[in-house]
């Protein structure tokens, strides 16, 4: 189960720790939307995400779209390795528009 920690609530920052999967997506969706509608800018810290699946990725896409429609800003920061992996695999890294650093390990 994912833990959601609000850091500096007045700045609209939410840190996610644990799963971002089909098992936590509905719960997290409600928390993200509540955070979105209480601030003009929302930062989602993904550094603590240990597991993500297609439902988690779909949730991030939905949050990005909802903020655009509402004229607000969302930033995804601190991408964990599993988040970077799914963004690269899905080809959606550019969709989010956040600075990313992909590190490739050489095949030795």
C-alpha positions, 0 to 999 in steps of 0.5 A, spaced: 500 500 500 502 506 498 503 512 503 501 519 501 505 524 505 503 531 504 509 536 505 508 543 506 501 543 505 501 550 503 505 549 497 501 543 494 507 538 495 505 530 496 510 525 496 508 518 494 511 512 498 510 505 496 506 502 490 503 506 485 499 500 482 492 498 480 491 496 488 492 503 490 490 507 484 483 509 486 485 511 493 491 515 490 486 519 485 482 522 490 488 524 494 491 527 488 485 531 486 483 533 493 491 536 493 490 539 486 483 543 487 486 546 494 492 549 490 494 552 484 500 548 483 501 541 485 508 537 486 508 530 486 514 527 489 515 520 486 522 518 489 519 513 494 515 509 489 517 502 489 512 499 484 508 502 478 504 499 473 499 501 467 494 503 472 499 507 476 501 510 469 494 512 467 493 515 474 499 520 472 496 521 465 490 523 468 492 528 473 496 531 468 490 532 463 486 534 469 491 540 471 491 542 464 484 543 463 483 546 470 489 551 468 493 549 474 500 546 474 503 539 476 510 537 477 512 530 478 519 530 481 524 525 484 522 520 479 524 513 482 528 508 478 521 504 477 518 510 474 523 512 470 523 505 467 515 505 465 516 512 462 521 510 458 518 503 456 511 507 455 514 512 451 511 518 455 517 521 458 516 527 453 508 527 455 509 529 462 515 535 460 519 534 467 526 534 467 528 527 467 535 523 467 536 516 464 542 513 466 544 507 462 548 501 464 553 499 459 552 491 457 559 488 460 
